[in-house]
Amino acid sequence: MPKISIITINYNNLDGLKRTIESVVNQTWKEFEYIVIDGGSTDGSFAYIESQTKDIDYWVSEPDKGIYNAMNKGIAKAKGDYLIFLNSGDHFVDDNALAENNKFLEGKDIIYFNLQVVDKNIKFIKTYPEELPFSYFVKDTLPHPAAFIKATLFNIVGLYDENIKIVSDWKFFIESVCKFNCSYERINQTLSTFYLDGLSSDLENKLFIAEEKWNVLNSEFKAYNNDATHLFESNAVLANLRKSTKIKLLIRLGLLKRF
Protein backbone atom coordinates (compact mmCIF):
# COMPACT_ATOMS: atom_id res chain seq x y z
CA MET A 1 0.00 0.00 0.00
CA PRO A 2 1.41 3.44 -0.91
CA LYS A 3 2.03 5.82 1.95
CA ILE A 4 0.54 8.80 0.10
CA SER A 5 -2.12 9.32 -2.54
CA ILE A 6 -1.65 12.60 -4.43
CA ILE A 7 -4.87 13.70 -6.12
CA THR A 8 -5.03 16.35 -8.84
CA ILE A 9 -8.28 17.64 -10.26
CA ASN A 10 -8.35 19.68 -13.45
CA TYR A 11 -10.73 21.33 -15.85
CA ASN A 12 -9.50 23.29 -18.87
CA ASN A 13 -6.30 24.45 -17.15
CA LEU A 14 -3.61 22.88 -19.29
CA ASP A 15 -0.77 25.19 -18.23
CA GLY A 16 -1.56 24.68 -14.56
CA LEU A 17 -1.93 20.95 -15.04
CA LYS A 18 1.52 20.71 -16.64
CA ARG A 19 3.02 22.59 -13.72
CA THR A 20 1.37 20.27 -11.22
CA ILE A 21 2.13 16.97 -12.94
CA GLU A 22 5.77 17.93 -13.53
CA SER A 23 6.12 18.78 -9.85
CA VAL A 24 4.71 15.41 -8.77
CA VAL A 25 6.68 13.37 -11.29
CA ASN A 26 9.95 15.12 -10.34
CA GLN A 27 9.72 14.26 -6.64
CA THR A 28 12.82 12.39 -5.52
CA TRP A 29 10.81 10.32 -3.01
CA LYS A 30 8.44 8.00 -4.86
CA GLU A 31 6.37 6.07 -2.31
CA PHE A 32 3.08 7.51 -3.52
CA GLU A 33 0.37 6.87 -6.03
CA TYR A 34 -0.79 9.61 -8.34
CA ILE A 35 -4.42 10.15 -9.33
CA VAL A 36 -5.63 12.71 -11.88
CA ILE A 37 -9.33 13.52 -12.24
CA ASP A 38 -10.13 15.66 -15.28
CA GLY A 39 -13.60 17.07 -15.86
CA GLY A 40 -13.71 16.40 -19.59
CA SER A 41 -11.40 19.26 -20.61
CA THR A 42 -11.36 20.52 -24.19
CA ASP A 43 -8.13 22.58 -24.03
CA GLY A 44 -5.60 19.80 -24.67
CA SER A 45 -5.51 18.55 -21.08
CA PHE A 46 -6.81 15.14 -22.14
CA ALA A 47 -3.98 14.60 -24.62
CA TYR A 48 -1.41 15.80 -22.11
CA ILE A 49 -2.66 13.46 -19.38
CA GLU A 50 -2.64 10.60 -21.87
CA SER A 51 1.00 11.38 -22.69
CA GLN A 52 1.91 11.11 -18.99
CA THR A 53 0.17 7.82 -18.18
CA LYS A 54 3.42 6.04 -17.28
CA ASP A 55 3.66 8.34 -14.25
CA ILE A 56 -0.05 8.34 -13.33
CA ASP A 57 -1.56 5.40 -11.46
CA TYR A 58 -5.17 6.26 -12.24
CA TRP A 59 -6.79 8.93 -14.37
CA VAL A 60 -10.12 9.73 -15.91
CA SER A 61 -11.40 12.51 -18.15
CA GLU A 62 -15.18 12.87 -18.07
CA PRO A 63 -17.77 15.48 -17.13
CA ASP A 64 -18.32 15.88 -13.41
CA LYS A 65 -20.56 17.88 -11.11
CA GLY A 66 -17.94 20.32 -9.89
CA ILE A 67 -14.75 20.64 -7.85
CA TYR A 68 -15.83 18.53 -4.89
CA ASN A 69 -17.44 15.84 -6.99
CA ALA A 70 -14.07 15.49 -8.74
CA MET A 71 -12.20 15.42 -5.42
CA ASN A 72 -14.57 12.74 -4.12
CA LYS A 73 -13.89 10.68 -7.24
CA GLY A 74 -10.21 10.85 -6.36
CA ILE A 75 -10.87 9.78 -2.78
CA ALA A 76 -12.85 6.78 -4.01
CA LYS A 77 -9.83 5.55 -6.00
CA ALA A 78 -7.13 6.38 -3.44
CA LYS A 79 -5.25 3.56 -1.70
CA GLY A 80 -2.73 5.58 0.32
CA ASP A 81 -2.61 5.95 4.09
CA TYR A 82 -2.64 9.73 3.64
CA LEU A 83 -4.26 11.84 0.92
CA ILE A 84 -3.22 15.26 -0.33
CA PHE A 85 -4.99 17.38 -2.94
CA LEU A 86 -2.57 19.13 -5.25
CA ASN A 87 -5.03 20.59 -7.69
CA SER A 88 -4.28 21.89 -11.15
CA GLY A 89 -1.83 24.79 -10.89
CA ASP A 90 -0.56 23.94 -7.40
CA HIS A 91 2.83 22.32 -6.99
CA PHE A 92 5.31 21.15 -4.37
CA VAL A 93 7.76 23.82 -3.29
CA ASP A 94 10.69 21.83 -4.73
CA ASP A 95 11.62 18.33 -5.91
CA ASN A 96 12.64 17.22 -2.40
CA ALA A 97 9.44 18.29 -0.63
CA LEU A 98 8.22 14.74 -0.04
CA ALA A 99 11.69 13.34 0.62
CA GLU A 100 12.21 15.85 3.43
CA ASN A 101 8.73 15.69 4.95
CA ASN A 102 7.28 12.18 4.55
CA LYS A 103 8.81 11.27 7.94
CA PHE A 104 6.17 13.43 9.64
CA LEU A 105 3.27 11.37 8.28
CA GLU A 106 2.63 9.20 11.28
CA GLY A 107 -0.37 8.86 13.53
CA LYS A 108 -2.24 12.15 13.34
CA ASP A 109 -5.44 12.51 11.31
CA ILE A 110 -4.43 15.81 9.73
CA ILE A 111 -0.82 16.95 9.29
CA TYR A 112 -0.46 20.43 7.86
CA PHE A 113 2.48 22.49 6.67
CA ASN A 114 3.24 26.06 5.65
CA LEU A 115 2.09 27.18 2.22
CA GLN A 116 3.91 29.43 -0.23
CA VAL A 117 1.34 31.79 -1.75
CA VAL A 118 1.90 33.56 -5.06
CA ASP A 119 -0.19 36.61 -5.94
CA LYS A 120 0.91 38.10 -9.25
CA ASN A 121 4.50 39.20 -8.56
CA ILE A 122 4.33 38.77 -4.78
CA LYS A 123 5.35 35.64 -2.87
CA PHE A 124 4.87 35.02 0.82
CA ILE A 125 4.78 32.10 3.24
CA LYS A 126 1.47 31.53 4.99
CA THR A 127 1.79 29.79 8.35
CA TYR A 128 -0.88 28.16 10.47
CA PRO A 129 -1.39 27.91 14.24
CA GLU A 130 -0.43 24.92 16.33
CA GLU A 131 -3.81 25.00 18.07
CA LEU A 132 -7.02 25.04 16.04
CA PRO A 133 -9.92 26.43 18.08
CA PHE A 134 -13.37 27.00 16.63
CA SER A 135 -12.66 30.74 16.46
CA TYR A 136 -9.78 30.07 14.05
CA PHE A 137 -12.03 28.33 11.54
CA VAL A 138 -14.60 31.12 11.69
CA LYS A 139 -12.06 33.35 9.94
CA ASP A 140 -9.64 30.95 8.21
CA THR A 141 -9.00 27.35 7.17
CA LEU A 142 -6.22 24.84 6.53
CA PRO A 143 -4.44 24.60 3.17
CA HIS A 144 -5.51 21.53 1.20
CA PRO A 145 -2.36 21.74 -1.01
CA ALA A 146 -0.23 21.52 2.15
CA ALA A 147 -2.30 19.22 4.36
CA PHE A 148 -2.16 15.43 4.49
CA ILE A 149 -5.43 13.82 5.53
CA LYS A 150 -5.51 10.29 6.87
CA ALA A 151 -7.68 8.22 4.53
CA THR A 152 -9.71 6.78 7.40
CA LEU A 153 -10.84 10.28 8.42
CA PHE A 154 -13.11 10.41 5.37
CA ASN A 155 -14.90 7.34 6.73
CA ILE A 156 -15.58 9.21 9.97
CA VAL A 157 -16.37 12.72 8.74
CA GLY A 158 -17.66 11.81 5.29
CA LEU A 159 -16.71 12.99 1.83
CA TYR A 160 -16.70 16.59 0.64
CA ASP A 161 -20.18 18.12 0.57
CA GLU A 162 -21.00 18.44 -3.12
CA ASN A 163 -23.85 20.84 -2.42
CA ILE A 164 -21.27 23.48 -1.50
CA LYS A 165 -19.61 25.25 -4.41
CA ILE A 166 -16.44 26.75 -2.94
CA VAL A 167 -15.85 26.07 0.79
CA SER A 168 -16.51 22.36 1.16
CA ASP A 169 -12.87 21.70 2.09
CA TRP A 170 -13.22 24.34 4.84
CA LYS A 171 -16.37 22.56 6.03
CA PHE A 172 -14.50 19.26 6.12
CA PHE A 173 -11.68 20.73 8.22
CA ILE A 174 -13.92 22.53 10.72
CA GLU A 175 -16.08 19.45 11.18
CA SER A 176 -13.05 17.17 11.51
CA VAL A 177 -11.47 19.30 14.24
CA CYS A 178 -14.44 20.88 16.01
CA LYS A 179 -17.12 18.21 15.70
CA PHE A 180 -15.24 14.90 15.42
CA ASN A 181 -12.25 15.94 17.56
CA CYS A 182 -9.70 14.54 15.12
CA SER A 183 -6.01 14.65 15.95
CA TYR A 184 -3.76 17.07 14.12
CA GLU A 185 -0.21 18.38 14.00
CA ARG A 186 1.45 21.45 12.55
CA ILE A 187 4.83 21.06 10.85
CA ASN A 188 6.82 24.26 10.48
CA GLN A 189 8.08 23.49 6.98
CA THR A 190 6.90 24.87 3.64
CA LEU A 191 5.47 22.08 1.50
CA SER A 192 3.58 23.49 -1.48
CA THR A 193 2.90 26.55 -3.62
CA PHE A 194 -0.57 27.93 -4.23
CA TYR A 195 -1.52 30.65 -6.73
CA LEU A 196 -4.18 33.21 -5.90
CA ASP A 197 -6.03 32.78 -9.17
CA GLY A 198 -8.47 30.06 -8.19
CA LEU A 199 -12.22 30.13 -7.66
CA SER A 200 -12.01 30.87 -3.94
CA SER A 201 -9.48 33.66 -4.58
CA ASP A 202 -11.70 35.57 -7.03
CA LEU A 203 -12.92 38.80 -5.43
CA GLU A 204 -16.29 38.34 -7.12
CA ASN A 205 -16.79 35.17 -5.09
CA LYS A 206 -15.96 36.66 -1.66
CA LEU A 207 -19.56 37.45 -0.79
CA PHE A 208 -20.71 34.02 -1.96
CA ILE A 209 -17.98 32.37 0.14
CA ALA A 210 -19.11 34.30 3.22
CA GLU A 211 -22.69 33.20 2.59
CA GLU A 212 -21.67 29.54 2.21
CA LYS A 213 -19.66 29.68 5.44
CA TRP A 214 -22.51 31.34 7.30
CA ASN A 215 -24.93 28.63 6.14
CA VAL A 216 -22.58 25.89 7.37
CA LEU A 217 -21.98 27.59 10.71
CA ASN A 218 -25.68 28.23 11.18
CA SER A 219 -26.69 24.66 10.36
CA GLU A 220 -23.84 22.64 11.90
CA PHE A 221 -22.59 24.89 14.73
CA LYS A 222 -25.54 27.13 15.57
CA ALA A 223 -24.80 27.53 19.29
CA TYR A 224 -21.12 28.26 18.66
CA ASN A 225 -22.01 30.60 15.84
CA ASN A 226 -24.33 32.61 18.09
CA ASP A 227 -21.55 32.86 20.68
CA ALA A 228 -19.08 33.95 18.02
CA THR A 229 -21.48 36.61 16.76
CA HIS A 230 -21.93 38.02 20.27
CA LEU A 231 -18.15 37.90 20.81
CA PHE A 232 -17.46 39.82 17.62
CA GLU A 233 -20.10 42.39 18.53
CA SER A 234 -18.57 42.76 22.00
CA ASN A 235 -15.09 43.11 20.54
CA ALA A 236 -16.37 45.82 18.21
CA VAL A 237 -17.81 47.73 21.18
CA LEU A 238 -14.55 47.33 23.14
CA ALA A 239 -12.53 48.46 20.13
CA ASN A 240 -14.60 51.63 19.90
CA LEU A 241 -14.20 52.23 23.65
CA ARG A 242 -10.43 51.82 23.39
CA LYS A 243 -10.37 54.60 20.79
CA SER A 244 -12.09 57.01 23.19
CA THR A 245 -9.76 59.81 24.34
CA LYS A 246 -11.49 59.92 27.73
CA ILE A 247 -11.04 56.15 28.24
CA LYS A 248 -7.34 56.39 27.26
CA LEU A 249 -6.85 59.18 29.79
CA LEU A 250 -8.50 57.21 32.60
CA ILE A 251 -6.27 54.19 31.82
CA ARG A 252 -3.17 56.37 31.78
CA LEU A 253 -4.10 57.89 35.16
CA GLY A 254 -4.61 54.43 36.61
CA LEU A 255 -8.27 55.08 37.32
CA LEU A 256 -9.41 52.36 34.92
CA LYS A 257 -7.86 48.95 34.28
CA ARG A 258 -6.80 48.09 30.73
CA PHE A 259 -9.34 45.84 29.01
N, C-alpha and C positions, 0 to 999 in steps of 0.2 A: 504494500500500500504506500503511495507517495505521501510524503510529509505535508506537502502544500498543493492545493489546487489554485492556480491562477486563472481567473475568469475575466475575459474581455468581452464587452458588448459593443456593438458598432452599428451605425446606420448612416450611410452616405457621408462618411468622414475618412476618406481614403488616406489623406496625408497624416491625420492623427493615428489612424490604424497602423500605418507603416512605422511610425515612431514608437508605438506601443509594442508591436510584435518584435521589432528589432531589439528593443530593450530587454524583453523577456528571453529571446533566443540567445542574446549575448551574455546572459548571466553565467558566471564561472561556476556556480554551484547549481547542480542540475536535478536535485531530488524533488522534482515537482512534476505535476501534469499541467498541461496548458489547454484551456477550453476557450473557444471563440464562438460567440453567438452573434450572428449578423441578422439584421431585420429585413433582409431582402433588398440590399442596396443596389442602386443602379449607376453608381459612379465609378465602377471599376474595382470596388472592394472585393466582390465575389472572386474575380480573376486573381487578385492579389492573394487572398486567403488560400485559394486553390494551389497557387504556386509555392505556398509555405507549408503544405500539409505534412512534410517530413518532420517538422518541428511542432506540430499541433496534434494533440492526442484526440481531441474531438472538436468538430466544428459543424455548424449548420448555417445556411443562409435561407431564410424564409420570413414572410411577414409575421410580425408579432403584435402584441397589444400595448406596447410601450416599454419604457426603460425597465420597470420592475418585473414585468412579465419575462423580459429577456434575461434579467439577472436570476429569476427563479428557474428558468430553463437551465442555466448554468449550474445552479445548486443541485438540481435533479440529476445531473450527469457527474458531479464531482465525487471523487473517491479519496481525497486527501483528508488528513486529520484537521488541517486548518485551511480556510478559504480566504482569499483576498481578491478584491475586485479592482482590477487595473483597467479601467474602461478606456475606450478609444481616445487617444490623445495623451493620456497619462503615461508616465514611465518611471522606472526605478531611477534613483538619483545617480547611480553609476553601475558598472558591470559587476561590481563586487557586493552590491547591496544585500543579496541573499546569503552570500558566503560569510559576510561579517555578522549577520543578524539572525540566521536560522537557529542559533544556539538558544535564543530567548523563547522559542516556541515550545514551551513546556507547561502543561498544567492549567493555566488560566484560560477562561472562556474567551476573553477579548484581550489582545495584546496590541497596543497602539504606539506609534512612533511619531516623530516630528514630520512635518510635511513642508517641502519647498513649494512656495506658491509663486507663480509667474503671472504678472499683470502687465501686459504690453512690454515695456522696457524695464520694468521693476521686478526684482526678485527679493523674496524675504522668506525666512523660516518661521512657520507657524508652530508653536508648541502647545501642549495640552496639559491640563493639571493632573497631578497624581491622584487626587480624590475627585470623584464625580458625583456631587450632590444633585438633587433635583433642580436646584436653582441654576446649575451650570447648563443643563439641557434646555431650560426655558430660553436661554439666549444663544446657545451654541450647540455643536454636535462633535462627533468624532470623525476623523477622515477615512472614508472607505478605501482610498488608494494607499493608506498607510496603516491599516488596521487588519490584523489577522483574526478571524472569527472561527472558533472551534466548530467543526461541522455539526456536532451533536447539539449545539445551542439552537440551531434552526428547528430541531425536533421539539425543543422546549418552548421557544418563543413563537415559532411559526415562520413561514416564509414572508417575504416582503409583501406588504399590502398593495395589491395592484389597483385598488380604487383611489390611491393617492398618486398624484401626477409627479410631484417633485421631491417631497420630503419623507418618502417611505423608509429610506435608510436611517434618517433621524428618528423616526418612530421606532424602528427596530432597536436602535441603541438605547433610547430612553426607556423602552419597555424592558429590555434585557437587564439594565442596571437598576432601574427604580421600581420595577414591578416583580421581576423574577430573581432579583438579587444575585446576578451572575458575578463571577469573579473576573477581575481585570488587573492589568498591569501596564504602567507607562514605561517606555524605554526611551531614554534621552539620546536618541540617534535619529538622523534624518534618513528616511527610507525611500520616499517617492517624490515625484514632481507633479504638480497639478496646475493646470492653466485656467485662469479666470475667464473662460469663454464658453462655459457650459450653460445648460438650461437654468440651473439654480443660481448662476452668477449674472444672469441677464437682469438689468435693472427693471425691465418691464415686468418681470416675474416676482419682484420683491413683495408686492402687496398680496399676490396670490399665495406665495410661500407663507406669509404671516397668517393668512386666512386658514391654510391647511394645518399649520401648527396649532392655531387656536382651536380648530375643530377636534384635533387629536387630544389636546390637553383637556378640553371641555368634556369629551366623551370618556376618556380613559383615566384621567387624573383630576376629576372635577373638584374634589375637596382641596387638593394641593394647589390647583389653579386658582381657586378663590383666595387661598392664603397668599399666593404669590401676587395676585392683583392688589390685595390690601397692603402687602409689604411694599410694592412699588409705589403705591399711592402715598404711603407713610414716608417713604424715602424722598419722594418729591416734595412733600410738605417740609421735611427736615432740611432738605437742600435749600429751599426758599428761606427758611428761618436762618440758616447759616450765613446767608448772603446779607441779612439785615445788619445795618451799621450799629444799631442799638444793641443787638444780641452780641455782636463781636466785642463791643465795648464792655458789656457786662462780664463776658468770659475773660477779657484781658484784666479786668479789675478783680477777678476772683470771686465775683458775686454770683456767678452761674457756672456750673460744671460743663465741660466740653461734652457734646453729645454727637 
